[in-house]
């Protein structure tokens, strides 16, 4: 550690120490208390539990043995101090290791080999002191969970979902872990997913039933999975994913945590960050889904507020300069087209070959899409599994300003390879350094976490088996003295330490989920009714 500090800029070390100290101050609040309280009420470990973490939270270890990789053998090049050291001392080497092959989307040539860390260590903490799943693990352990009846299904979030199976057989292994859980306990499994992990699990539901995938048939999910706890699931993507791959820009992304973002922004240019994110096809799974039907058009958006001057439907906005505009404003659909028109062919091929962002308006379309793996990540083009006994719990935070649209402009640097960059000089009203803020959990928009749970999965074509869904929203009520928001935060990542969320998780895995009521306090159902996706006539009430 001392040798690392010797090579880091003094300001960076100071900031890192401040962050780490804040983590130490926060990490101990009420450890184990939720579990102890429920234990006293008779809640015990019941269903086996499998956790699917979100994007970027899983550490990535180097397993290459060539000359360039030996110094990093079994060190984490994502999610540790080793990452920071490599960024400072061997930036080009670190980039070569972390980026996938641009054409195959698999390991780069030359023997470079990064793999997801495994076990509970994979996602309990990010960089030392920054907890992610650790509080949930503490409380699960308190009511009787241990490595024999709980498991973290960590994955390499850089890979496209299809390549998770091609390279790592991830979905085959996940199927086997679930089947083993059922066999050893004689009870169905509870799946707990967070953020992008919810998209991965939704993809798995299609894969496991498909003849071209796990060959489990339509009854497999109903036979093996009791409940799906969907925490902050970005089911319709994350709008902030588009600026990341378009121009390498992020506000301060909670998903990476302040420390990792600081490292990326301190040592990598915008061009380097854009290249990095494009060479991680998994990140592009979070490009916004649903097009203008969900996100609005040039005059309107379903989540526009009364008296709002600029509609959220204009996703990329351009100010007038000397009475004229260099570009017209772009909707989400326009922006995705612009991204495809201005990025490299290899990136376009990766996205088009892996994902789909549209809407299926008929049952016939939905059923046809079950045979197309590119559609499996999209809940507006495919359906829930045919599992009438499955229960879905949607738990997510609300009330924290979240990126909704942007002001862009021509870059100041004439030598840059980027066509446009965020207009960071613009701050007024709900615009923060060129970022127009809307509703959500600080990372994922309310429409993305809430639409399917509150409206989309009530439509017959998206939920023909009538899977039961409960929604519990958690308002962001941060403790102003805690750097992570304290026990009542609604933040996208920090919610994993929220007491009420831990209480709900333990009730579900303990077999007491039926007693959980709904709690919807945002305007999501009003916004959802305005989305231009409708029930087919024969199923409309």
C-alpha positions in Angstrom: 0.0 0.0 0.0 2.8 2.4 0.9 4.5 1.8 -2.5 1.2 2.6 -4.2 0.8 5.9 -2.3 4.3 6.9 -3.3 3.4 6.9 -7.0 -0.1 8.5 -6.7 -0.6 12.3 -6.9 -0.9 13.8 -3.4 -4.4 15.2 -4.1 -5.6 11.8 -5.3 -4.3 10.1 -2.1 -5.9 12.7 0.1 -9.3 12.3 -1.7 -9.0 8.5 -1.5 -8.2 8.6 2.2 -11.2 10.9 2.9 -13.5 8.4 1.0 -12.1 5.4 2.8 -12.4 7.1 6.2 -16.0 7.9 5.4 -16.6 4.3 4.5 -15.1 3.1 7.8 -17.3 5.5 9.7 -20.4 4.3 7.8 -19.9 0.6 7.5 -20.6 -0.4 11.0 -24.1 1.1 11.4 -26.5 -1.5 12.6 -24.6 -4.5 11.3 -26.7 -7.7 11.7 -29.5 -5.7 13.5 -32.2 -6.5 10.8 -31.4 -10.2 10.9 -31.4 -10.3 14.7 -34.7 -8.5 14.8 -36.4 -11.0 12.4 -34.7 -13.9 14.1 -36.5 -12.9 17.3 -39.7 -13.0 15.3 -39.1 -16.6 14.1 -37.8 -15.9 10.6 -35.3 -18.5 9.6 -33.4 -19.5 6.5 -35.9 -21.3 4.3 -35.3 -21.1 0.5 -31.8 -21.4 -1.0 -30.7 -17.9 -2.2 -28.7 -17.1 -5.3 -27.6 -13.5 -5.8 -26.8 -11.9 -9.2 -24.9 -8.6 -8.7 -25.0 -5.5 -10.9 -22.7 -4.0 -13.5 -19.2 -3.1 -12.4 -19.6 -4.4 -8.8 -17.9 -7.7 -9.5 -14.1 -7.7 -9.3 -12.1 -8.9 -12.3 -9.0 -11.0 -11.8 -6.1 -11.5 -14.2 -5.3 -15.2 -15.0 -3.0 -14.6 -17.9 0.5 -16.0 -17.7 2.3 -14.3 -20.6 5.1 -11.8 -19.9 2.9 -8.8 -19.9 0.3 -10.4 -17.5 2.5 -12.2 -15.0 2.9 -9.1 -12.8 -0.9 -9.1 -12.4 -1.5 -12.8 -11.9 -4.6 -13.2 -9.7 -4.7 -9.5 -8.9 -7.9 -7.6 -9.4 -7.6 -5.2 -12.3 -11.1 -4.0 -11.6 -12.2 -3.4 -8.1 -9.0 -3.0 -6.0 -6.0 -0.9 -5.3 -4.2 -3.0 -7.9 -6.4 -1.4 -10.5 -5.3 2.1 -9.3 -1.7 1.1 -9.3 -1.9 -0.2 -12.8 -3.7 2.9 -14.0 -0.9 5.1 -12.7 2.2 3.0 -13.6 1.0 1.0 -16.6 -2.0 2.7 -18.1 -1.7 1.3 -21.6 -1.1 -2.2 -20.1 -4.2 -1.8 -17.9 -6.3 -0.7 -20.9 -5.1 -3.7 -23.0 -6.1 -6.1 -20.1 -9.5 -4.5 -19.4 -10.8 -4.1 -23.0 -12.2 -7.1 -24.8 -11.4 -7.9 -28.4 -13.3 -5.4 -30.5 -14.3 -7.9 -33.2 -15.1 -11.1 -31.2 -16.1 -9.5 -27.9 -14.0 -12.2 -26.2 -10.5 -12.2 -24.7 -8.1 -10.0 -26.5 -5.2 -11.7 -28.3 -1.8 -12.2 -26.6 -2.8 -14.4 -23.7 -4.7 -11.7 -21.8 -7.3 -13.4 -19.6 -9.5 -11.6 -17.0 -12.2 -13.5 -15.2 -14.9 -12.6 -12.7 -13.9 -13.1 -9.1 -16.0 -15.9 -7.5 -17.7 -16.5 -4.2 -19.0 -13.9 -1.8 -15.8 -12.0 -2.1 -16.7 -11.2 -5.7 -19.2 -8.5 -4.8 -19.3 -8.0 -1.0 -16.9 -5.0 -1.2 -15.6 -3.0 -4.2 -12.3 -1.3 -3.2 -11.5 -2.1 0.4 -14.1 -0.5 2.7 -16.7 0.2 0.0 -19.4 -2.4 0.8 -21.9 -3.5 -1.9 -23.5 -6.8 -0.9 -21.9 -7.2 2.5 -24.8 -5.9 4.6 -27.2 -8.3 2.9 -24.7 -11.1 3.6 -24.5 -10.1 7.3 -28.2 -10.2 7.7 -28.7 -13.5 5.7 -26.1 -15.1 7.9 -27.9 -14.0 11.0 -31.0 -16.0 10.1 -29.0 -19.1 9.1 -27.5 -18.7 5.7 -24.0 -19.7 4.8 -22.1 -21.0 1.7 -24.1 -24.2 1.7 -27.5 -22.5 1.1 -26.6 -19.2 -0.5 -24.4 -18.3 -3.5 -23.2 -15.3 -5.5 -23.5 -15.8 -9.2 -20.8 -13.3 -10.2 -20.2 -12.7 -13.9 -17.8 -10.8 -16.2 -20.0 -7.7 -16.8 -17.9 -6.7 -19.8 -19.2 -9.5 -22.0 -22.3 -9.5 -24.1 -24.9 -11.8 -22.6 -24.5 -14.3 -25.4 -20.8 -14.4 -24.8 -21.2 -15.0 -21.1 -22.3 -18.5 -22.2 -19.9 -18.8 -25.1 -16.7 -18.0 -23.0 -17.7 -18.8 -19.4 -20.7 -21.1 -19.7 -22.3 -18.7 -17.2 -25.9 -19.6 -17.8 -25.2 -23.3 -17.8 -23.4 -23.0 -14.4 -26.3 -20.8 -13.1 -28.8 -23.4 -14.1 -26.8 -26.1 -12.3 -26.5 -24.0 -9.1 -30.2 -23.5 -9.0 -30.9 -27.2 -9.6 -28.4 -28.1 -6.9 -30.1 -25.7 -4.5 -33.5 -27.3 -5.1 -32.1 -30.9 -4.8 -30.2 -30.3 -1.6 -32.9 -28.4 0.2 -36.1 -29.8 -1.4 -37.3 -26.2 -1.8 -37.4 -23.8 -4.7 -34.7 -21.1 -4.9 -35.1 -17.3 -4.4 -33.2 -15.2 -6.9 -31.9 -11.8 -5.7 -30.7 -9.5 -8.5 -29.5 -5.9 -8.5 -29.3 -3.4 -11.3 -27.9 -5.0 -14.5 -28.1 -8.3 -12.7 -31.9 -8.1 -13.2 -31.4 -7.9 -17.0 -29.0 -10.8 -16.9 -31.5 -12.9 -14.9 -34.4 -11.9 -17.3 -32.1 -13.1 -20.2 -31.5 -16.3 -18.3 -35.2 -17.0 -18.0 -35.4 -17.1 -21.8 -32.1 -19.0 -22.2 -33.0 -21.7 -19.7 -36.3 -22.6 -21.4 -35.0 -22.4 -25.0 -34.1 -25.4 -27.2 -31.1 -23.4 -28.3 -30.1 -22.6 -24.7 -30.6 -24.6 -21.5 -33.3 -26.9 -23.0 -35.2 -26.8 -19.7 -38.6 -26.2 -21.4 -41.4 -23.8 -20.4 -41.9 -25.4 -17.0 -38.3 -25.1 -15.7 -38.6 -21.7 -14.0 -41.9 -22.7 -12.3 -40.3 -25.9 -11.1 -37.2 -24.3 -9.7 -37.7 -20.7 -8.7 -40.0 -19.5 -6.0 -39.4 -15.8 -6.1 -37.4 -13.2 -8.0 -36.3 -10.2 -5.8 -35.6 -7.5 -8.4 -33.7 -4.7 -6.7 -33.2 -1.4 -8.7 -33.5 -3.5 -11.9 -32.8 -1.3 -14.9 -35.3 -3.2 -17.0 -35.5 -0.5 -19.7 -31.8 0.4 -19.5 -30.0 3.3 -18.0 -30.0 6.6 -19.9 -26.6 7.5 -18.6 -25.2 4.5 -20.5 -25.6 6.4 -23.8 -23.3 9.3 -23.0 -20.7 6.8 -21.6 -20.3 5.1 -25.0 -21.0 8.2 -27.1 -18.6 10.6 -25.5 -17.0 8.8 -22.6 -18.8 11.0 -20.1 -20.4 10.3 -16.8 -21.8 12.5 -14.1 -20.5 10.9 -10.8 -21.7 7.4 -11.4 -22.7 5.6 -8.2 -22.4 2.3 -10.0 -18.7 2.7 -10.2 -18.6 4.5 -6.8 -16.8 7.9 -6.4 -13.4 6.3 -6.0 -13.4 4.3 -9.2 -14.9 7.2 -11.2 -12.2 9.5 -9.8 -9.6 7.1 -11.0 -11.1 6.8 -14.5 -11.5 10.6 -14.8 -8.1 11.4 -13.4 -6.1 9.1 -15.6 -8.1 8.6 -18.8 -9.3 11.1 -21.3 -12.9 11.2 -22.6 -11.7 9.6 -25.8 -10.1 6.8 -23.9 -13.1 6.3 -21.7 -15.4 6.1 -24.7 -13.2 3.5 -26.4 -13.0 1.5 -23.1 -16.8 1.4 -22.6 -17.4 0.5 -26.3 -15.0 -2.4 -25.9 -17.2 -3.8 -23.1 -20.3 -4.9 -24.9 -22.0 -5.8 -21.6 -22.3 -2.1 -20.7 -24.2 -1.5 -24.0 -26.9 -3.9 -22.7 -28.0 -0.9 -20.7 -28.6 1.4 -23.6 -32.2 2.7 -23.3 -35.0 0.3 -24.3 -38.4 1.2 -25.7 -37.6 4.2 -27.9 -39.9 7.2 -28.1 -42.9 5.2 -26.9 -41.3 5.1 -23.5 -38.9 8.1 -23.4 -40.9 10.6 -25.4 -40.5 12.6 -28.6 -39.5 16.2 -29.5 -42.7 17.7 -27.9 -43.6 15.3 -25.0 -42.4 12.7 -22.5 -44.5 10.6 -20.1 -42.6 12.0 -17.1 -42.7 15.6 -18.1 -43.7 17.8 -15.2 -46.3 20.6 -15.3 -44.7 23.9 -16.3 -41.5 22.2 -17.6 -39.9 24.4 -20.3 -37.9 21.7 -22.1 -39.4 18.2 -22.6 -37.4 15.2 -21.4 -38.3 13.7 -24.8 -35.4 15.8 -26.3 -32.7 13.5 -25.1 -29.7 15.3 -26.6 -30.3 19.0 -26.7 -28.2 21.7 -28.5 -28.2 25.4 -27.7 -28.7 27.9 -30.4 -25.4 29.8 -31.2 -25.8 33.2 -32.9 -29.4 32.4 -33.7 -28.7 29.0 -35.4 -28.2 25.4 -34.3 -25.3 23.2 -35.4 -27.5 20.1 -34.7 -31.2 19.5 -34.2 -32.3 18.1 -30.8 -32.4 14.3 -30.7 -34.9 11.9 -29.1 -33.8 8.6 -27.6 -34.4 6.8 -30.9 -32.6 9.6 -32.8 -29.7 9.4 -30.3 -29.3 5.6 -30.7 -29.2 6.1 -34.5 -26.7 8.9 -34.1 -24.5 6.6 -31.9 -24.6 3.9 -34.6 -23.9 6.4 -37.4 -20.8 7.9 -35.6 -19.1 4.9 -34.0 -16.9 2.3 -35.4 -18.2 -0.6 -37.4 -17.0 -3.1 -34.8 -19.0 -1.4 -32.1 -22.1 -1.3 -34.3 -21.7 -5.0 -35.0 -21.4 -5.9 -31.3 -24.6 -4.0 -30.4 -26.7 -5.1 -33.3 -25.6 -8.7 -32.9 -26.3 -8.8 -29.2 -29.3 -6.6 -28.3 -32.6 -5.1 -29.5 -34.2 -1.9 -28.2 -37.7 -1.8 -29.7 -41.2 -2.6 -28.7 -43.4 -5.6 -29.7 -47.0 -4.5 -29.9 -48.7 -7.9 -30.4 -48.6 -11.4 -28.8 -47.5 -12.9 -32.1 -44.4 -10.6 -32.2 -43.6 -11.5 -28.5 -43.8 -15.2 -29.1 -41.7 -15.0 -32.3 -39.1 -13.1 -30.3 -38.7 -16.0 -27.9 -36.6 -17.7 -30.6 -34.3 -14.7 -31.1 -31.6 -14.3 -28.4 -30.9 -10.7 -29.3 -34.4 -9.9 -28.0 -34.1 -11.7 -24.7 -32.7 -8.7 -22.7 -35.7 -6.6 -23.7 -38.9 -7.0 -21.6 -40.9 -5.0 -24.2 -40.1 -7.5 -26.9 -40.3 -10.8 -24.9 -42.4 -12.1 -22.1 -42.0 -13.3 -18.5 -41.5 -17.1 -18.1 -44.6 -19.3 -18.2 -44.4 -19.7 -14.4 -47.8 -19.1 -12.8 -46.4 -19.8 -9.3 -43.4 -17.4 -9.6 -43.5 -14.3 -7.5 -41.7 -11.1 -8.4 -40.8 -8.4 -5.9 -39.7 -5.1 -7.3 -37.8 -3.1 -4.7 -36.3 0.2 -5.8 -35.4 3.7 -4.5 -37.0 6.9 -5.6 -36.6 10.6 -5.0 -32.9 11.1 -5.9 -32.2 13.4 -8.9 -31.2 11.2 -11.9 -29.8 11.9 -15.3 -32.7 12.2 -17.8 -31.4 14.1 -20.8 -28.4 16.3 -21.8 -27.1 19.4 -23.4 -24.3 18.7 -25.9 -22.1 20.9 -28.0 -19.1 20.7 -30.4 -15.9 19.8 -28.5 -13.4 22.6 -27.7 -10.4 20.5 -28.7 -10.2 20.4 -32.5 -8.0 17.3 -32.4 -10.5 15.1 -30.5 -12.0 12.0 -32.2 -15.4 12.8 -30.5 -18.0 14.6 -32.5 -19.9 16.1 -29.6 -19.4 16.5 -25.8 -21.7 17.4 -22.9 -22.0 21.2 -22.4 -20.7 21.2 -18.9 -20.8 25.0 -18.7 -24.6 25.0 -18.5 -26.0 24.9 -14.9 -29.4 26.3 -14.0 -32.7 25.1 -12.6 -32.7 21.2 -13.0 -29.7 21.3 -15.3 -26.4 20.4 -13.6 -23.3 20.9 -15.8 -25.2 20.1 -18.9 -27.1 17.2 -17.4 -30.9 17.6 -17.1 -32.1 15.8 -14.0 -35.3 13.9 -13.6 -36.7 11.2 -11.2 -35.0 8.0 -10.2 -32.5 6.5 -7.7 -29.5 8.6 -8.7 -28.4 6.2 -11.4 -31.4 4.6 -13.1 -34.5 6.5 -14.1 -37.9 5.9 -12.5 -39.4 4.8 -15.9 -36.7 2.1 -16.2 -37.0 0.6 -12.7 -40.7 1.1 -12.4 -42.5 0.8 -15.8 -42.5 -3.0 -16.2 -43.3 -3.7 -12.5 -46.2 -1.3 -12.4 -47.7 -1.5 -15.9 -45.8 -3.5 -18.6 -46.0 -6.8 -16.9 -49.8 -6.3 -16.3 -50.2 -6.6 -20.1 -51.2 -10.1 -21.2 -48.6 -10.4 -24.0 -45.7 -9.6 -21.6 -47.0 -11.8 -18.7 -49.3 -14.5 -20.2 -49.0 -16.8 -17.2 -50.2 -14.1 -14.8 -47.0 -14.0 -12.6 -47.8 -12.0 -9.5 -45.8 -8.8 -9.0 -45.4 -6.7 -5.8 -43.9 -3.2 -5.9 -42.2 -1.6 -2.9 -40.8 1.9 -3.4 -38.2 3.3 -1.0 -38.0 7.1 -0.8 -34.5 8.5 -0.6 -34.1 9.9 3.0 -30.4 10.2 3.5 -28.6 10.7 6.8 -26.7 13.9 6.1 -23.8 12.8 8.3 -23.3 9.5 6.4 -21.3 9.4 3.1 -23.4 6.4 2.0 -26.8 7.9 3.0 -27.4 5.9 6.1 -30.0 3.2 6.8 -32.8 5.0 4.8 -31.0 5.8 1.6 -32.8 5.2 -1.8 -29.5 5.5 -3.8 -29.1 2.9 -6.6 -26.2 1.1 -4.9 -26.4 2.2 -1.3 -29.9 0.9 -1.0 -28.3 -2.6 -0.6 -27.5 -1.4 2.9 -30.9 0.0 3.6 -32.6 -1.5 6.7 -36.1 -1.8 5.2 -34.7 -3.5 2.0 -32.8 -6.0 4.1 -35.9 -6.6 6.2 -38.0 -7.3 3.0 -35.3 -9.6 1.5 -35.1 -11.7 4.7 -38.9 -12.1 4.8 -39.0 -13.4 1.2 -36.1 -15.8 1.6 -37.5 -16.9 5.0 -40.8 -17.9 3.3 -42.8 -14.9 4.7 -43.0 -12.9 1.5 -46.8 -13.2 1.2 -47.2 -10.8 4.1 -45.4 -8.0 2.3 -47.7 -5.2 1.1 -47.2 -2.7 -1.7 -45.8 0.8 -1.3 -46.0 3.0 -4.4 -45.6 6.7 -3.5 -44.0 8.1 -6.7 -46.0 9.2 -9.8 -44.8 6.1 -11.7 -48.3 4.7 -12.4 -49.4 8.1 -13.8 -46.2 8.2 -16.0 -46.7 4.5 -17.0 -50.3 5.2 -18.2 -48.9 7.9 -20.5 -46.4 5.5 -22.2 -47.5 4.8 -25.7 -47.6 1.0 -25.3 -51.1 -0.5 -25.0 -52.9 -3.7 -24.2 -54.2 -5.6 -27.3 -57.9 -5.1 -27.8 -58.9 -8.7 -26.9 -57.2 -8.4 -23.5 -58.1 -4.8 -22.7 -60.5 -4.4 -19.8 
